[in-house]
Amino acid sequence: MSAAPQTPRPVRPRRAPDELVAPSETPAEPQPAEPEPVVDAPVETLASTEEIGPAEGGAAGGVPGGTPGGVAGGVVGGVHGGQLGGVVGGAGTGPVTPVFMPSDMTPPRLVSGEQPGHTPQALSARVEGTMILRIAIRPDGTVGEVQVVRGLALLTEHVVATVSRWRFSPPVYQGRPISIYLTQRLRFEITGR
């Protein structure tokens, strides 16, 4: 008695590494702080900042409300060690915290890097499925941290090491390079059963 011929399973095409998937969740909006109670009190106005003088430890010519250690020309609410004339979230030389990719931003393209494949152990164990990674892409297009959202046994370590070597076109938003999180799905199938 012979077995009925098996019809081959259709092979789903692998998603190319440059097909990027936007994050499925957006961060929650911060809740506004409760308003401070209004207190009716007399307000004293001053003719110039010279009447106040600099804060103890502050800079000569500083601003009223400045802080000790501030610099002349700084702004109220600025940070110590900030760049004079800089902007919040500016492209400084320090570490940049990635943000989730804005919906109106063109995703960066994968410029170089190999597509991760099965390890010999995963192949012999016939591991199949989809891995989901959250990749931090730096302003220069290199990969920072790779977080595994959903992994596959015998593949996770290999895939993270491979993806860490990827290089993307620099992510640019509103004319500035930024650091973003990119969610990437990688499908692993064994063909030729």
Residue, then its C-alpha position, 0 to 999 in steps of 0.5 A: m500500500s503506497a502513501a498518498p502523494q503529499t502536496p507541498r506546503p506553500v512557502r511564505p516569502r521571508r521579510a527582507p531586513d529592510e522591511l521595517v515594522a512600526p511599533s504597535e504601541t505608543p508611549a502613554e501621554p504624561q498626565p499633567a501635574e495638579p495646578e499649584p494653588v494661587v496665593d494672593a501676595p504682593v509682588e515686588t518688581l525690580a528695575s534691573t538684575e543689577e539690584i539682585g546681583p548674581a546668586e551665591g556661586g552664580a555668574a556675574g550678569g546671571v539671570p534672576g532665578g538662576t542657580p549657583g553654578g550657572v553661566a552668564g547667558g544661560v536660561v532659567g530652567g537650563v541644565h548645568g553643563g548644558q550647551l550655551g545656545g543649545v536646544v532641548g534634545g539637541a544633537g550633542t556629543g553625549p548619549v542620546t536616549p532613543v525615542f519610538m519612531p514618529s509616525d510621520m518619519t520615513p524609516p531608516r533603510l538597512v544599509s549593511g548586515e547579513q540576514p540571520g539564519h538558523t544555527p546548526q542546533a536550531l536547524s536540527a531541532r527544526v525551530e520555526g517561528t517569528m522573533i520580534l526585536r526592538i532595535a535602538i538605532r543611533p543617530d549615525g545609523t549603528v545599532g545600539e541595544v537590541q531587546v528581544v520582545r519574543g525570542l526562539a529557542l536556540l536562535t536568540e543569542h545568534v540573532v541578537a549578535t547578528v542584528s547588532r552588526w547591522r547598519f542603517s541609514p541615519p534616522v533623520y526627523q525634522g532635519r536632525p539625526i535622532s536615535i530611535y527604537l525600531t521594531q523588527r520581525l524576523r520569520f524563521e522557516i525550514t524549507g524542503r521538508 
